[in-house]
Amino acid sequence: MRDLFNNETSCRRRIVATYPYHDEEGEVLYEVVRFEPKSFAMRRPDANGGWIWDMRGVRRVLYRLPALQGCKLVFVVEGEKDSNALSGLGLAATTCPWGADSWGDEYAHQLRDAGAVYIVVLPDNDDAGHELARAVEKSCLSVGLTVKIVDLPGLPPKGDLSDWLAAGHGRDELLDLVGQIDGIAR
């Protein structure tokens, strides 16, 4: 009985997902680690095959940066899970570490330098998601990229792309929502 209520045992976090962030050449710079109960942390590789649980001196990059190289159309979402879902549909997608309030202008430069021309932002259905969409739009426009924000219809409050896909929507419907962007058709 004591083991059932041992706070130290019952509150331990366990890793349920890791999301590696690579530079343009594919070298792992850091990982975002997801735990249960739900929380996140970042770590960087050490020189011995292990990890250092801080980000001192590490260049921040977009998630899936090597896969964005040469892609004219890139989707920006909030979270690695959503980025992976779009990638699974054959679409170039990315996010930035630490969620909605962490977009920086350097990410727009990384998109442009990767060859992106058209950016589609799919915000989560909450205030933070819409703030992220506006931040992405502003910084991407400042480096000459074309940006379209697409609100996914039918999302519940705080819903995201993964919720929309789980509700039975798919790639073709998403591309219909995006429509034609300056000559790029689906």
C-alpha positions as CSV (number, residue, x, y, z in Angstrom):
1,M,0.0,0.0,0.0
2,R,2.8,2.4,0.8
3,D,4.2,2.0,-2.7
4,L,0.9,3.1,-4.2
5,F,1.1,6.4,-2.4
6,N,4.8,7.0,-2.6
7,N,5.0,10.5,-4.0
8,E,8.5,10.1,-5.3
9,T,7.5,7.0,-7.4
10,S,4.1,8.2,-8.6
11,C,5.3,11.6,-9.7
12,R,8.3,10.5,-11.8
13,R,8.4,11.8,-15.3
14,R,9.0,9.4,-18.1
15,I,10.1,10.3,-21.7
16,V,7.4,9.6,-24.2
17,A,8.9,11.4,-27.3
18,T,12.1,13.0,-28.5
19,Y,12.2,15.5,-31.3
20,P,15.7,16.0,-32.8
21,Y,16.6,19.4,-34.3
22,H,19.3,19.3,-37.0
23,D,21.3,21.9,-38.7
24,E,21.2,22.2,-42.5
25,E,23.7,19.4,-42.9
26,G,21.8,17.0,-40.7
27,E,23.9,17.2,-37.5
28,V,21.8,17.0,-34.3
29,L,22.1,20.3,-32.4
30,Y,19.6,19.5,-29.7
31,E,16.4,17.6,-28.9
32,V,13.1,18.6,-27.4
33,V,12.0,15.9,-25.0
34,R,8.4,15.3,-24.0
35,F,7.6,13.7,-20.7
36,E,4.5,12.3,-19.0
37,P,3.0,13.8,-17.1
38,K,3.1,16.4,-19.9
39,S,6.1,18.6,-19.8
40,F,9.0,19.4,-22.1
41,A,12.7,20.0,-21.7
42,M,15.6,20.5,-24.1
43,R,19.0,18.8,-24.2
44,R,22.1,18.9,-26.4
45,P,24.5,16.1,-27.2
46,D,27.7,15.8,-25.3
47,A,30.9,14.5,-26.8
48,N,30.4,11.0,-25.4
49,G,27.1,9.9,-26.8
50,G,25.1,11.3,-23.9
51,W,23.1,14.5,-23.2
52,I,23.6,17.8,-21.4
53,W,20.3,19.2,-20.1
54,D,20.8,22.8,-21.1
55,M,21.1,24.9,-24.3
56,R,24.1,27.0,-23.5
57,G,25.8,28.0,-26.7
58,V,23.5,26.1,-29.0
59,R,22.2,27.7,-32.2
60,R,18.4,27.5,-32.4
61,V,17.0,26.1,-35.6
62,L,13.7,25.1,-37.1
63,Y,12.4,21.6,-36.6
64,R,13.1,19.3,-39.6
65,L,15.4,22.0,-41.2
66,P,17.2,19.5,-43.5
67,A,13.9,18.3,-45.0
68,L,13.0,21.9,-45.8
69,Q,15.9,22.5,-48.1
70,G,14.7,23.2,-51.6
71,C,11.0,23.2,-50.7
72,K,9.1,26.2,-52.1
73,L,6.0,25.6,-50.0
74,V,6.4,25.1,-46.2
75,F,3.8,24.7,-43.5
76,V,4.4,26.2,-40.1
77,V,2.5,24.7,-37.2
78,E,2.8,24.9,-33.4
79,G,4.5,21.7,-32.2
80,E,6.6,18.9,-33.5
81,K,3.7,16.4,-33.4
82,D,1.8,18.5,-35.9
83,S,4.9,19.0,-38.0
84,N,5.4,15.2,-38.1
85,A,1.8,14.7,-39.1
86,L,2.1,17.0,-42.1
87,S,5.4,15.3,-43.1
88,G,3.6,12.0,-43.0
89,L,1.2,13.4,-45.6
90,G,4.1,14.3,-47.8
91,L,4.1,18.0,-47.0
92,A,7.1,20.1,-45.9
93,A,6.4,21.3,-42.4
94,T,8.2,22.8,-39.4
95,T,7.9,24.4,-36.0
96,C,10.1,26.2,-33.6
97,P,11.1,25.0,-30.2
98,W,9.2,26.1,-27.0
99,G,5.8,26.7,-28.6
100,A,3.8,29.7,-29.6
101,D,5.6,32.6,-28.0
102,S,9.1,31.6,-29.1
103,W,9.2,32.5,-32.8
104,G,12.2,34.6,-33.7
105,D,13.2,36.4,-36.9
106,E,16.1,34.0,-37.4
107,Y,13.5,31.3,-38.3
108,A,12.2,33.4,-41.2
109,H,15.8,33.7,-42.5
110,Q,16.2,29.9,-42.2
111,L,13.1,29.4,-44.2
112,R,14.2,31.8,-46.9
113,D,17.8,30.4,-47.0
114,A,16.3,26.8,-47.3
115,G,14.6,28.0,-50.5
116,A,11.1,28.5,-49.2
117,V,9.0,31.1,-51.1
118,Y,5.5,30.3,-49.8
119,I,4.6,29.8,-46.1
120,V,1.3,28.5,-44.9
121,V,0.7,29.0,-41.2
122,L,-1.9,26.6,-39.5
123,P,-2.5,28.1,-36.1
124,D,-3.9,26.3,-33.1
125,N,-7.4,27.5,-32.2
126,D,-6.4,29.7,-29.2
127,D,-5.0,33.1,-28.6
128,A,-1.4,31.8,-28.4
129,G,-1.8,30.1,-31.8
130,H,-3.1,33.2,-33.5
131,E,-0.3,35.3,-31.9
132,L,2.2,32.8,-33.3
133,A,0.6,33.0,-36.8
134,R,0.9,36.8,-36.7
135,A,4.6,36.6,-35.6
136,V,5.4,34.2,-38.3
137,E,3.6,36.3,-40.9
138,K,5.4,39.5,-39.8
139,S,8.9,38.0,-39.8
140,C,8.4,36.0,-43.0
141,L,7.1,39.0,-44.9
142,S,10.1,41.0,-43.7
143,V,12.4,38.6,-45.6
144,G,10.3,38.6,-48.8
145,L,8.3,35.4,-48.3
146,T,4.7,35.1,-49.2
147,V,2.5,34.1,-46.2
148,K,-1.0,32.7,-45.9
149,I,-2.7,32.0,-42.5
150,V,-5.3,29.2,-42.8
151,D,-7.6,28.7,-39.9
152,L,-8.8,25.0,-39.9
153,P,-12.6,24.9,-39.9
154,G,-14.3,23.0,-37.1
155,L,-11.4,23.1,-34.6
156,P,-12.6,23.0,-31.0
157,P,-11.2,25.6,-28.6
158,K,-7.5,24.9,-28.1
159,G,-7.6,22.4,-31.0
160,D,-4.7,21.9,-33.4
161,L,-3.8,20.2,-36.7
162,S,-3.6,16.8,-35.1
163,D,-7.2,17.2,-33.7
164,W,-8.3,18.2,-37.2
165,L,-6.7,15.2,-38.8
166,A,-8.1,12.9,-36.1
167,A,-11.6,14.2,-37.0
168,G,-11.2,12.6,-40.4
169,H,-9.8,15.5,-42.5
170,G,-6.9,14.9,-44.7
171,R,-4.3,16.1,-47.2
172,D,-6.6,16.9,-50.1
173,E,-9.0,18.9,-47.9
174,L,-6.1,20.8,-46.4
175,L,-4.7,21.6,-49.8
176,D,-8.1,22.7,-50.9
177,L,-8.2,25.1,-48.0
178,V,-4.8,26.5,-48.8
179,G,-5.9,27.0,-52.4
180,Q,-3.6,28.3,-55.0
181,I,-0.8,30.6,-53.8
182,D,0.8,32.7,-56.5
183,G,0.9,30.0,-59.1
184,I,1.6,27.0,-56.9
185,A,-1.4,24.7,-57.2
186,R,-1.9,21.5,-55.3
